[in-house]
Amino acid sequence: MSASLRRSSCTRRSGNVADETLYLFDGYNLLHAGPFADARELGDALASFVAERGATGVLVFDGVGTDVRHGPLEIRFAEHADTLLERLAAQHRRRARVVLVTSDTTVAAAAGIEVQKLSSRTFFRDLPPSESPKAPPRGLAGKLDDETRARLERLRRGE
């Protein structure tokens, strides 16, 4: 297993043990089903989603692009995203809890019975709404100046 897909050892906000789940996201399938303007906005939301849970994730898009890491989320590009999602599910389903988020029934069926599947709509229905950018951040972030907050955001994104 690649170092980037090892189970997370960080803890959730609640102080409980980290969620050792690997989320596999079907990129364009989610992008077309969700409220996001572009792939970057989707990636940011999913990076926050997995980070908050202490989990890891891989967001896979069809096509050519630069693979990047946003904290516990890898964003990958493949000639055939479905094939990569199926392979990742098969590699990890016996070692970790794997959740495949896609509405593509062929990909979901090929992932195997050990893999939990969520349709894109179900995932978005259950996804907590992101905070409005106009609302002041809560907690420590609300006490930081804009420049410090921007630098921390760049660090979170790995930039």
N, C-alpha and C positions, 0 to 999 in steps of 0.2 A: 504494500500500500504506500502511495506517495506520502511524503511528509505533510503535504498540504491537505491531504484528506484524512489524516489521523484524527481520532476522536478528540474533541476539544477538552481541555482541562480547566477552563475558566468556570467561574460560577455565575449563576443568574443573579439579577438584582435582588431577588428575594433571599439570597444567601443559601439556597438549596444547591445540591450537586448539579453540575452542568447536565444539560440534555444531550445525550450522546447520539443524537439523530443526525443522519446525513440526508439533507434535502436535495433532491435533483429536480431542477426547474427546466421545463421546456420553454426556451426563451421567446421565440416569436409567437408560440401558442399563448403564453401568458400576456405578452405585449398586446396582442389583438383582443384578448378577453378582458383586459383590465383598464383602469382609468389613467394610465401613464402616457405621457406625450411621446417619450422616446425610450430607447434601450438604457440610456444612462440613468434616467429617472427610475426605471424599473430596477436596475441594478442597485441603486442607492437604497431603495425601499427594502429589497430582499436582503441586502447586507445588514441593515438595521434589524430586520426580522430575525435572522439567524443569530446575530450577535447578542440580541436581547435574551435569547433562549440558551446561549452557551452552546449552540449547535454549530454545524458546518454545512456548507451548501455549495452546489455547483450549478451555475446558470449557463445553459448551453444554447448557442444560436447556430443556425445553419449559415454557412458562408465563410468568408475570409475576414479576419480581424485580428487584433492583438489580444492575446490572452492576458488577463490582468487579475489581480487579487485585491479585494476590498475587505480587509479584515478576514473574517472567517468564510467569506464568499469568494469562490473562484468564478470568473467569467471566461468561458471558453468558446471558441469557434471551431466548427467541424464541417467538413463537406456534407456529411449526413448526421445531423444532430441526433436523430432518432437512434441511430446505431451506437453513437457514443453514450447516450442515456441508458440504453439497454445493457451495454458493456459495463458501465459504472454500477448499475443496479446489481448485475450478476457478480461483480467483484466484491461488493461490500455487503450484500444482503445476509450473509451468514455471520458477519463480524460486528455488525451495527444495525440499529433500526434504520431502515431506509424508507423515505417517503418520496414518491415520485409525483410531481405536480404537473399534470398534462391533461388535456381533453382528447388527446389522440388515443383512441381505443386500441389501436394496433400496438403502439409503444407500451401502453399500460399492460396489455395482455402478455407481451414478450418479456416484461420485467420479472415475471414469476409471482407465485402466490405468497412468497415470503416478504414481498415489498408492499407497503401500504400505498394506495393510490388515492389522489385527490384530484378532482376535476379543477380546472382553472377557475371556474365560477365559484365552486365551493370554497376554494382557497381564498379568493378575494372577498367572499362574503364573510369569512371568519377572520380575515386579516384586520387587525385593529387599524383604524384610520390614522394616517400620519398627522402629526401636529401641523397646524397651519403655519407657514413661514412668517406670517405677520404676528402670530402670538409670541409673547416673550417666552424663551425657553425656561423650563422649570429646573429646580435644583441648582447645582453648581454652574451649569451653562448660563443660567440667567444672571449670574454674578460676574461673568467674564465680559471683557470688552470685545467689540466686533473683530478686531485684528487677532486676538488670542483664539477666539472661537473659530475663525477661519483657518488659522494654523493647525489647530487640533483636528478640524474636519479634513484638511489635506493629509495629515498623519493617518487618520482613520482610513482614508482611501488609498494609502500607500503611495502618495504622490511626492 
